[in-house]
Amino acid sequence: MSRAAFDFRLYAITAESCHPGRDLIEVMEAAIRGGADIVQLRDKETPPERLLGQARALRELTRRYGVPFIVNDYPELALEVEADGVHLGQEDMPIAEARRLLGGDKIIGISTHSIEQAREAVRAGADYIGVGPVYPTPTKPGRPAAGLEYVRQAAAEIAIPWVAIGGITLDNADEVLDAGARRLCAVSAIVGSPDPEAVSRELKARITAREAGHAADAAPPAEGPDSASPQRARYGDDGANARRTDRAARPQGPADRRRGGR
């Protein structure tokens, strides 16, 4: 996928600890079927050489469905499996270094926890940013929540794609969308669910409905005969007859009576 055409609405991230006993690929495929349109392989505990098999399997899966595949933290692994890009943390290599390693075609995303970090990511050339954690989350232990205020700040200022992440569930997704998010990332809410497909479908539907509502609000009023004519707007479709009736109903003065008596 080209960087220029890159965008998404629902971001799904692997977390095998959330679904013990269930196959990683089956869980992620269910998420994609439900509407996840970008997938990230994230495993902070396993060395990259041991993630190679999972990365290849996820690359094959995402190609089959036509969704971007991102590798967390490991640019070399992303290159080896021909992933679409890499996601970096604030303590990982700088964006410029990752760009030199990956080349100009790969997607580079980065986690941000404040509007200052978001601004710096934009200046550094990130293709997208994560905004959060919006709520406390076990996937970011020890990381305080950035809160909905950071979501509002990003909505007001950040022009590149950004995704709200961290503790997002079906119970609180609407308030994150109310704060201005147009893309959501849910980890345990999706892959930890007994039905990842259903959760993904519901989250995607809420995002899509919110987008449709904002598009309708932003649309200019329709132009046409009705909007162009104040008289028609006042009287309705039968405006000419109504105006004649209106004139006939007005009290007549001397001039009107003289004209009427001719």
SERO-4910 file (N, C-alpha, C, O; in steps of 0.05 Angstrom, whole numbers):
BEGIN
 pado doro    nc1    nc2    nc3   cac1   cac2   cac3    cc1    cc2    cc3    oc1    oc2    oc3
  Met    A     17    -24      0      0      0      0     18     25      0     37     27     15
  Ser    A     11     44    -17     27     69    -19     21     86      5     -2     86     15
  Arg    A     41    101     13     37    120     36     16    141     29      0    149     46
  Ala    A     15    150      4     -3    171     -5    -32    162     -2    -50    178      5
  Ala    A    -38    136     -6    -65    127     -5    -73    116     22    -95    106     26
  Phe    A    -55    118     42    -59    105     67    -79    120     84    -77    144     89
  Asp    A    -99    106     94   -118    115    114   -133     91    125   -131     69    113
  Phe    A   -147     95    147   -160     73    160   -181     84    179   -182    109    183
  Arg    A   -197     67    191   -217     76    211   -215     59    237   -218     70    259
  Leu    A   -211     32    234   -210     15    257   -185     -1    258   -179    -17    240
  Tyr    A   -169      3    278   -142     -8    281   -143    -31    301   -151    -27    323
  Ala    A   -134    -54    292   -133    -78    310   -104    -86    315    -88    -86    297
  Ile    A    -98    -92    340    -71    -99    349    -72   -126    362    -90   -133    377
  Thr    A    -51   -142    356    -50   -169    368    -44   -167    398    -31   -148    407
  Ala    A    -54   -186    413    -49   -188    442    -57   -217    450    -79   -221    459
  Glu    A    -38   -235    446    -44   -263    451    -52   -269    480    -67   -288    486
  Ser    A    -43   -252    499    -50   -256    527    -79   -252    532    -90   -260    552
  Cys    A    -93   -238    513   -121   -233    516   -139   -256    507   -163   -257    512
  His    A   -127   -275    492   -144   -297    482   -128   -324    484   -123   -337    464
  Pro    A   -121   -331    509   -107   -357    512   -123   -380    501   -147   -383    505
  Gly    A   -109   -398    487   -122   -421    476   -134   -417    449   -144   -436    436
  Arg    A   -135   -392    439   -146   -387    412   -123   -379    393   -104   -365    401
  Asp    A   -125   -387    369   -104   -382    349   -103   -352    341   -124   -340    336
  Leu    A    -79   -342    341    -75   -313    334    -87   -306    307   -101   -286    305
  Ile    A    -81   -322    287    -90   -315    260   -120   -316    258   -133   -300    245
  Glu    A   -133   -336    271   -162   -338    270   -175   -313    284   -194   -303    274
  Val    A   -163   -305    306   -174   -281    320   -171   -256    303   -190   -241    301
  Met    A   -148   -252    291   -144   -228    275   -160   -229    249   -170   -208    239
  Glu    A   -164   -253    238   -181   -254    214   -210   -247    221   -224   -234    205
  Ala    A   -219   -255    245   -246   -248    253   -249   -217    256   -269   -206    248
  Ala    A   -228   -205    267   -228   -176    270   -230   -162    243   -244   -142    239
  Ile    A   -215   -172    223   -215   -161    196   -243   -165    184   -253   -146    171
  Arg    A   -254   -188    187   -281   -193    175   -301   -173    187   -320   -165    173
  Gly    A   -297   -166    212   -316   -147    225   -312   -118    217   -329   -101    222
  Gly    A   -289   -112    204   -285    -85    195   -258    -72    202   -253    -49    194
  Ala    A   -241    -86    217   -214    -75    222   -200    -71    195   -198    -90    180
  Asp    A   -190    -47    190   -178    -42    164   -148    -35    166   -136    -24    148
  Ile    A   -136    -42    189   -107    -42    192   -100    -61    215   -115    -61    235
  Val    A    -78    -76    213    -71    -95    234    -42    -91    242    -24    -87    225
  Gln    A    -37    -91    268    -10    -89    278     -2   -113    294    -17   -123    311
  Leu    A     22   -123    289     34   -144    305     50   -131    327     69   -116    323
  Arg    A     41   -135    352     54   -123    375     59   -145    396     40   -158    405
  Asp    A     84   -148    403     92   -168    424    118   -158    437    139   -161    425
  Lys    A    115   -145    460    138   -133    473    156   -153    487    179   -147    494
  Glu    A    146   -178    490    161   -197    506    178   -216    488    198   -228    498
  Thr    A    170   -220    463    183   -240    446    204   -227    428    198   -207    415
  Pro    A    228   -239    427    248   -228    408    239   -229    379    223   -247    372
  Pro    A    248   -211    363    238   -209    335    243   -235    319    227   -242    302
  Glu    A    265   -249    325    270   -273    310    250   -295    315    245   -312    298
  Arg    A    238   -294    339    217   -314    346    189   -305    336    170   -321    336
  Leu    A    187   -280    328    162   -270    317    159   -274    287    139   -267    275
  Leu    A    181   -283    274    181   -285    245    158   -301    234    145   -293    215
  Gly    A    152   -324    246    130   -341    236    104   -327    238     88   -328    219
  Gln    A     98   -314    261     73   -299    264     71   -276    244     50   -271    232
  Ala    A     94   -262    241     94   -239    222     88   -248    194     73   -235    180
  Arg    A    100   -270    185     95   -280    158     65   -288    155     53   -283    134
  Ala    A     54   -301    175     27   -310    173      8   -286    173    -12   -286    158
  Leu    A     14   -266    188     -3   -242    188      0   -226    162    -19   -214    152
  Arg    A     24   -227    151     28   -214    125     11   -227    103     -1   -214     87
  Glu    A     10   -254    104     -6   -268     84    -35   -263     88    -50   -259     69
  Leu    A    -44   -262    113    -72   -257    120    -80   -229    110   -101   -226     97
  Thr    A    -65   -209    117    -72   -181    110    -71   -177     80    -87   -161     70
  Arg    A    -53   -189     67    -52   -187     37    -78   -199     25    -89   -187      7
  Arg    A    -87   -221     37   -110   -234     26   -135   -216     29   -153   -216     11
  Tyr    A   -136   -200     50   -159   -183     55   -154   -154     45   -172   -137     46
  Gly    A   -130   -148     37   -124   -122     26   -122   -100     47   -130    -77     42
  Val    A   -113   -107     72   -110    -86     93    -80    -83    100    -65   -102     98
  Pro    A    -72    -59    108    -44    -55    115    -36    -71    139    -51    -76    157
  Phe    A    -10    -79    139      1    -94    161     25    -79    172     43    -71    157
  Ile    A     24    -74    198     44    -58    212     58    -75    233     45    -91    247
  Val    A     84    -72    235     99    -86    256    108    -66    278    119    -45    271
  Asn    A    102    -73    302    110    -55    325    139    -59    331    149    -81    335
  Asp    A    154    -37    333    181    -35    344    203    -45    326    226    -36    330
  Tyr    A    199    -64    308    221    -78    295    222    -72    265    210    -87    249
  Pro    A    235    -51    256    237    -44    228    249    -67    211    241    -71    188
  Glu    A    270    -80    222    283   -101    207    263   -124    201    263   -135    179
  Leu    A    247   -131    221    227   -152    217    206   -143    197    197   -158    180
  Ala    A    198   -118    198    179   -107    179    190   -110    150    175   -117    132
  Leu    A    215   -104    147    228   -107    120    228   -136    112    223   -142     89
  Glu    A    235   -153    130    239   -182    123    213   -194    113    213   -211     95
  Val    A    190   -187    125    165   -199    118    149   -182     98    126   -188     92
  Glu    A    161   -160     89    148   -141     70    123   -130     82    102   -127     69
  Ala    A    124   -122    108    102   -108    120     99    -81    107    117    -71     94
  Asp    A     75    -69    111     70    -42    100     84    -20    116     88      2    105
  Gly    A     91    -26    140    104     -5    156    110    -14    184    109    -38    191
  Val    A    118      6    200    126      0    228    113     21    246    108     44    238
  His    A    109     13    271     99     31    291    120     34    313    130     14    323
  Leu    A    126     59    320    147     64    339    135     76    365    114     88    365
  Gly    A    150     72    387    143     85    412    161    109    415    180    114    400
  Gln    A    156    125    436    171    149    441    200    142    448    218    159    445
  Glu    A    205    118    459    232    110    466    246     94    445    269     86    449
  Asp    A    233     90    422    246     74    400    263     93    383    266    116    389
  Met    A    273     82    361    290     97    343    275    121    332    250    120    329
  Pro    A    289    143    326    275    167    314    262    160    287    271    142    273
  Ile    A    242    176    281    228    172    255    248    174    232    246    159    213
  Ala    A    266    193    233    285    197    211    302    173    206    308    165    184
  Glu    A    310    161    228    327    136    226    311    113    214    320     98    197
  Ala    A    286    111    224    269     89    213    263     94    183    262     75    168
  Arg    A    260    119    175    256    125    147    280    117    130    277    106    108
  Arg    A    304    123    140    328    115    125    330     85    122    338     75    101
  Leu    A    322     70    143    323     41    142    302     29    125    307     10    110
  Leu    A    278     40    126    255     28    112    252     38     83    240     24     67
  Gly    A    262     61     78    258     73     51    233     91     50    219     94     70
  Gly    A    228    102     27    207    122     25    179    111     22    160    127     24
  Asp    A    176     85     18    149     75     12    135     64     37    111     60     36
  Lys    A    149     59     59    137     46     81    123     67    100    131     90    101
  Ile    A    102     57    112     86     74    131    101     74    158    110     53    168
  Ile    A    103     97    170    114     99    197     94    113    215     87    136    210
  Gly    A     86     99    236     69    111    257     84    113    283    104    100    287
  Ile    A     74    129    301     87    132    327     66    138    348     47    153    343
  Ser    A     70    128    372     53    133    395     59    161    406     83    168    408
  Thr    A     39    176    413     43    202    426     24    204    450      2    192    451
  His    A     33    219    470     18    221    495     12    250    503      1    255    524
  Ser    A     18    268    485     12    296    490     12    311    463     22    301    443
  Ile    A      0    334    463     -2    350    439     26    358    429     31    361    405
  Glu    A     44    362    448     72    370    441     85    347    426     99    352    406
  Gln    A     82    322    435     93    299    421     80    296    394     93    288    374
  Ala    A     54    301    392     40    299    366     51    319    346     56    312    323
  Arg    A     56    344    355     67    364    337     95    356    327    101    360    304
  Glu    A    111    345    346    138    337    338    137    314    318    153    313    299
  Ala    A    118    295    322    115    273    303    108    282    275    118    272    255
  Val    A     90    302    274     83    314    248    108    326    235    113    322    211
  Arg    A    123    342    250    147    355    239    167    335    230    182    339    210
  Ala    A    168    312    244    189    291    237    180    274    213    197    259    203
  Gly    A    156    277    204    147    262    181    132    236    186    131    219    168
  Ala    A    120    233    209    103    210    214     80    209    194     69    229    187
  Asp    A     72    185    187     49    181    169     23    181    185      2    187    174
  Tyr    A     24    172    210      1    173    227     11    172    256     34    165    261
  Ile    A     -6    180    275      2    178    303    -20    165    319    -44    166    312
  Gly    A    -12    152    341    -30    142    361    -34    164    382    -14    177    391
  Val    A    -58    169    391    -65    189    410    -76    176    435    -98    165    435
  Gly    A    -60    176    457    -70    163    481    -47    157    500    -25    169    498
  Pro    A    -51    139    519    -76    124    522    -99    142    532    -96    158    550
  Val    A   -122    139    519   -145    155    527   -154    147    555   -161    165    571
  Tyr    A   -154    122    561   -161    111    588   -139     93    598   -123     84    581
  Pro    A   -138     88    624   -118     69    633   -122     42    620   -144     33    615
  Thr    A   -100     28    613   -101      3    599    -79    -16    607    -57     -7    611
  Pro    A    -85    -42    610    -64    -61    618    -43    -64    596    -21    -75    602
  Thr    A    -48    -56    571    -28    -59    551     -6    -37    553     15    -39    540
  Lys    A    -12    -16    570      8      5    575     11      8    605      4     29    616
  Pro    A     22    -13    619     24    -11    648     42     12    657     63     16    646
  Gly    A     32     26    677     48     49    687     45     74    671     56     95    680
  Arg    A     31     74    649     28     98    633      2    112    641    -20    100    638
  Pro    A      3    136    651    -22    150    659    -38    156    634    -28    161    612
  Ala    A    -64    157    638    -82    163    615    -79    192    607    -77    210    623
  Ala    A    -78    196    580    -77    223    570   -104    237    570   -106    261    571
  Gly    A   -125    221    569   -152    231    573   -164    242    547   -152    244    526
  Leu    A   -190    249    550   -205    259    527   -196    287    519   -200    294    496
  Glu    A   -184    302    536   -175    328    529   -154    327    507   -153    344    489
  Tyr    A   -136    307    509   -116    304    488   -129    297    461   -121    306    440
  Val    A   -150    281    462   -165    274    438   -177    300    426   -175    304    401
  Arg    A   -188    317    442   -199    343    432   -177    360    420   -181    372    399
  Gln    A   -154    361    433   -131    376    422   -123    366    395   -118    381    376
  Ala    A   -120    339    393   -112    328    367   -133    334    346   -126    340    323
  Ala    A   -158    332    353   -179    337    333   -178    366    323   -184    371    300
  Ala    A   -170    384    340   -170    412    333   -145    420    317   -145    439    302
  Glu    A   -124    404    319    -98    413    308    -84    394    289    -71    404    270
  Ile    A    -87    368    292    -70    349    277    -83    342    251   -106    332    250
  Ala    A    -68    347    229    -79    343    202    -73    315    191    -89    305    174
  Ile    A    -52    302    199    -46    275    189    -65    255    203    -76    261    224
  Pro    A    -68    231    192    -85    211    205    -76    206    234    -52    203    239
  Trp    A    -94    205    253    -88    198    280   -110    181    291   -133    183    283
  Val    A   -103    163    309   -121    144    320   -121    145    350   -100    144    363
  Ala    A   -145    146    362   -148    145    391   -144    116    400   -155     98    388
  Ile    A   -128    113    421   -121     86    430   -118     86    461   -112    107    473
  Gly    A   -124     63    472   -119     60    501   -144     57    517   -157     77    523
  Gly    A   -152     33    524   -175     28    541   -201     32    528   -222     35    542
  Ile    A   -202     33    501   -227     39    487   -243     13    484   -233     -8    476
  Thr    A   -269     15    491   -287     -8    490   -313      1    478   -317     25    472
  Leu    A   -332    -17    475   -358    -10    466   -372      8    486   -390     24    478
  Asp    A   -365      7    511   -378     24    531   -370     53    530   -386     70    538
  Asn    A   -346     59    520   -336     87    521   -329     97    493   -321    120    490
  Ala    A   -333     81    472   -325     90    445   -340    115    437   -328    132    424
  Asp    A   -365    118    444   -381    141    436   -370    167    447   -370    187    433
  Glu    A   -361    167    472   -350    191    483   -323    199    470   -316    222    469
  Val    A   -308    179    461   -283    184    447   -290    197    420   -276    216    411
  Leu    A   -310    186    406   -319    198    381   -330    226    386   -326    244    369
  Asp    A   -345    230    408   -355    256    414   -333    277    418   -337    300    412
  Ala    A   -310    267    427   -287    285    432   -273    293    406   -255    310    406
  Gly    A   -280    280    384   -269    287    358   -253    266    344   -244    270    321
  Ala    A   -251    242    356   -237    220    342   -253    211    318   -277    209    319
  Arg    A   -239    204    297   -251    192    273   -239    165    266   -247    151    247
  Arg    A   -220    157    283   -207    130    280   -204    119    308   -196    134    326
  Leu    A   -209     94    312   -207     81    338   -189     57    336   -188     43    316
  Cys    A   -174     53    358   -159     28    361   -168     15    387   -167     27    409
  Ala    A   -177    -10    385   -184    -25    409   -167    -51    409   -166    -65    389
  Val    A   -156    -57    432   -139    -81    433   -155   -103    447   -166   -120    434
  Ser    A   -155   -102    474   -168   -124    488   -198   -125    483   -210   -146    484
  Ala    A   -211   -102    477   -240   -102    471   -246   -119    446   -267   -131    444
  Ile    A   -227   -120    427   -231   -136    403   -220   -164    407   -236   -184    406
  Val    A   -194   -166    411   -182   -193    410   -188   -209    436   -185   -233    436
  Gly    A   -196   -195    457   -203   -209    482   -232   -217    483   -241   -229    502
  Ser    A   -247   -209    463   -276   -215    462   -280   -244    452   -265   -254    436
  Pro    A   -301   -257    462   -308   -283    451   -316   -281    421   -315   -301    407
  Asp    A   -323   -257    412   -332   -253    385   -319   -228    373   -331   -207    371
  Pro    A   -293   -230    366   -279   -206    355   -292   -194    331   -291   -170    327
  Glu    A   -305   -211    314   -318   -201    290   -341   -182    298   -344   -161    286
  Ala    A   -357   -190    317   -380   -174    325   -372   -148    337   -384   -127    331
  Val    A   -351   -148    354   -342   -123    367   -330   -105    346   -336    -81    346
  Ser    A   -315   -115    327   -304    -99    306   -326    -86    289   -325    -63    282
  Arg    A   -346   -102    283   -368    -92    266   -383    -70    280   -390    -50    268
  Glu    A   -387    -73    306   -401    -52    321   -385    -26    323   -395     -4    320
  Leu    A   -359    -29    329   -342     -5    330   -340      9    303   -342     34    301
  Lys    A   -337     -6    282   -336      5    255   -362     20    248   -362     41    236
  Ala    A   -384      8    256   -410     20    250   -413     47    264   -424     65    253
  Arg    A   -403     48    289   -405     74    303   -388     95    291   -396    118    288
  Ile    A   -364     87    282   -346    106    268   -359    116    243   -360    140    237
  Thr    A   -370     97    227   -382    105    201   -406    122    205   -410    141    190
  Ala    A   -423    116    225   -446    133    231   -438    161    239   -451    180    231
  Arg    A   -418    163    255   -409    189    264   -398    205    240   -403    229    238
  Glu    A   -383    192    223   -373    206    199   -396    216    181   -395    238    172
  Ala    A   -416    199    178   -439    207    161   -453    230    173   -462    248    159
  Gly    A   -456    231    199   -469    253    213   -454    279    209   -466    300    205
  His    A   -428    278    212   -412    302    208   -412    312    179   -412    336    174
  Ala    A   -412    293    160   -414    301    132   -440    315    126   -441    334    112
  Ala    A   -462    305    138   -488    317    134   -489    345    146   -500    364    135
  Asp    A   -476    348    170   -476    374    183   -460    395    167   -466    418    167
  Ala    A   -439    385    154   -421    403    139   -431    410    112   -421    428     99
  Ala    A   -451    395    102   -461    399     74   -475    426     72   -490    433     90
  Pro    A   -470    442     51   -483    467     47   -513    463     41   -520    441     31
  Pro    A   -530    482     47   -558    478     41   -563    475     11   -549    488     -5
  Ala    A   -582    458      4   -587    453    -25   -597    479    -38   -614    493    -27
  Glu    A   -587    484    -62   -596    507    -77   -616    498    -98   -614    477   -110
  Gly    A   -637    515   -103   -657    509   -122   -678    530   -121   -675    550   -108
  Pro    A   -700    526   -136   -721    546   -136   -731    554   -109   -737    577   -104
  Asp    A   -734    534    -91   -745    539    -65   -727    557    -49   -736    576    -36
  Ser    A   -700    550    -50   -682    566    -33   -676    593    -46   -669    611    -32
  Ala    A   -680    596    -72   -673    621    -86   -696    641    -83   -691    665    -86
  Ser    A   -720    633    -77   -743    651    -76   -754    654    -48   -766    636    -38
  Pro    A   -750    677    -35   -761    681     -8   -792    679     -9   -804    669     10
  Gln    A   -804    688    -31   -833    686    -32   -842    657    -33   -862    650    -20
  Arg    A   -827    640    -48   -834    612    -49   -830    599    -22   -846    582    -13
  Ala    A   -808    607     -8   -803    596     18   -826    603     37   -833    588     55
  Arg    A   -837    628     33   -859    636     51   -885    622     46   -899    614     64
  Tyr    A   -891    619     20   -918    610     13   -919    581      5   -941    569      4
  Gly    A   -896    568      0   -896    540     -8   -898    538    -39   -894    557    -53
  Asp    A   -903    513    -48   -902    508    -77   -923    524    -92   -919    531   -115
  Asp    A   -946    530    -80   -967    544    -94   -965    574    -87   -984    587    -81
  Gly    A   -940    584    -89   -934    611    -80   -950    632    -95   -959    651    -83
  Ala    A   -953    629   -122   -966    650   -138   -995    653   -129  -1005    675   -125
  Asn    A  -1009    631   -126  -1037    632   -118  -1040    644    -90  -1058    659    -84
  Ala    A  -1021    636    -73  -1022    646    -45  -1018    676    -44  -1030    689    -28
  Arg    A  -1000    686    -61   -995    715    -62  -1019    730    -71  -1026    752    -61
  Arg    A  -1033    719    -92  -1058    732   -101  -1079    732    -79  -1093    752    -75
  Thr    A  -1081    710    -65  -1100    708    -43  -1093    728    -22  -1111    741    -10
  Asp    A  -1067    731    -17  -1057    750      4  -1065    778     -3  -1074    794     14
  Arg    A  -1061    786    -29  -1068    813    -37  -1098    818    -35  -1106    839    -27
  Ala    A  -1114    797    -44  -1143    801    -43  -1153    804    -14  -1173    817    -10
  Ala    A  -1139    793      5  -1148    794     32  -1140    819     46  -1151    825     67
  Arg    A  -1122    835     35  -1113    860     48  -1136    881     46  -1150    881     27
  Pro    A  -1139    898     66  -1160    919     65  -1154    937     41  -1131    944     36
  Gln    A  -1175    945     26  -1171    961      2  -1173    991      9  -1189   1000     24
  Gly    A  -1154   1005     -4  -1154   1034     -1  -1170   1046    -25  -1180   1031    -42
  Pro    A  -1172   1073    -25  -1186   1087    -47  -1176   1080    -74  -1191   1075    -93
  Ala    A  -1149   1078    -77  -1137   1072   -104  -1145   1044   -112  -1151   1039   -136
  Asp    A  -1145   1025    -94  -1153    998   -100  -1182    997   -109  -1188    982   -128
  Arg    A  -1199   1012    -95  -1228   1011   -102  -1233   1023   -130  -1250   1013   -145
  Arg    A  -1217   1045   -136  -1221   1057   -163  -1212   1037   -184  -1226   1034   -204
  Arg    A  -1188   1023   -180  -1180   1003   -199  -1200    980   -202  -1205    970   -223
  Gly    A  -1212    973   -179  -1231    951   -179  -1257    959   -193  -1271    942   -204
  Gly    A  -1264    986   -193  -1289    993   -206  -1287    999   -235  -1308   1004   -247
  Arg    A  -1263    998   -247  -1261   1003   -275  -1272    981   -292  -1272    982   -316
***
